[in-house]
Amino acid sequence: MTDRWKGWDVVNNQEKLAFVAKKVGYSSLKRYVLRSNFIFDGLKLEGARVLEIGCGNGAFCMWAALHGAEYVFGIEPEGNGSTGGTLRLFREVVEKLNLTNIEAKGIFLQELGISTKPFDIIVMYNVINHLDEDKVQILHKDQDAAEKYILLVRDLKKFLKPGGIIIVADCARRNFWNDIGLKSPLAPTIEWHKHQSPQQWIKIFKKAEYRLYDFRWSILNPIGSFASNWLVQYLTVSHFVLRFQSLEDGKTGANG
């Protein structure tokens, strides 16, 4: 390890972010910054404990670690549809940057033990529909499927501090291209029937005793915030970001 990656001054931190962006597949540092700022907008990362479920190559984990998080833990089960080698890349970057506040394990959510110290923030980026790919297809019309998902997301509260935030990003069920029987040129591999609308997820999380913190349609590079509305997203990738706050058991959210 060279001295180039030691120290936490602004210049070195920018260099580290640029290194991460390149290694995890962003075409530029600007795009990495825009996406990560959008996800964590307004949330305090300094001193926070962050868990990412389905962390992939660690882009958001490393963003949190480089912005003062006390501890960052990513889980990524390599297999069953995940991209092989992602955790190897994750660990290589962590070692290169000499980050000591971050780790990753190749385990499923069901294998994650109850932490002695719960997390302030949980990130689930393009993961929520994979918790049960059979039930997610019908939960909008099948009460048993909905109840299964309510239990799944309520169970996440054991990893989250009271008042903690869970970030849920995914594609919606409706998309212009799919509605006219074509594949979206921007998202040709998406199986739209395995997704749900943000409104449906809001209902699920509210019943699982979370409060809606905010709901935004995602930015889309290179047009940025111009894409952060229903119409542009419906015509392109239908991607959204929901953030929920954990409530004490027995309480209900005031909004959502």
Sequence and secondary structure as in RCSB ss.txt:
>XXXX:A:sequence
MTDRWKGWDVVNNQEKLAFVAKKVGYSSLKRYVLRSNFIFDGLKLEGARVLEIGCGNGAFCMWAALHGAEYVFGI
EPEGNGSTGGTLRLFREVVEKLNLTNIEAKGIFLQELGISTKPFDIIVMYNVINHLDEDKVQILHKDQDAAEKYI
LLVRDLKKFLKPGGIIIVADCARRNFWNDIGLKSPLAPTIEWHKHQSPQQWIKIFKKAEYRLYDFRWSILNPIGS
FASNWLVQYLTVSHFVLRFQSLEDGKTGANG
>XXXX:A:secstr
  GGG    HHHHHHHHHHHHHHHT S HHHHHHHHHHHHTT   TT EEEEES TT HHHHHHHTTT SEEEEE
   STTS TTHHHHHHHHHHHHT  SEEEE   GGG    SS EEEEEEES GGGS TTGGGTTTT HHHHHHHH
HHHHHGGGGEEEEEEEEEEEE S  HHHHTT  BTTBTT  GGG   HHHHHHHHHHTTEEEEEEEE  BTTTBG
GG SHHHHHHTT EEEEEEEE  TT   S  
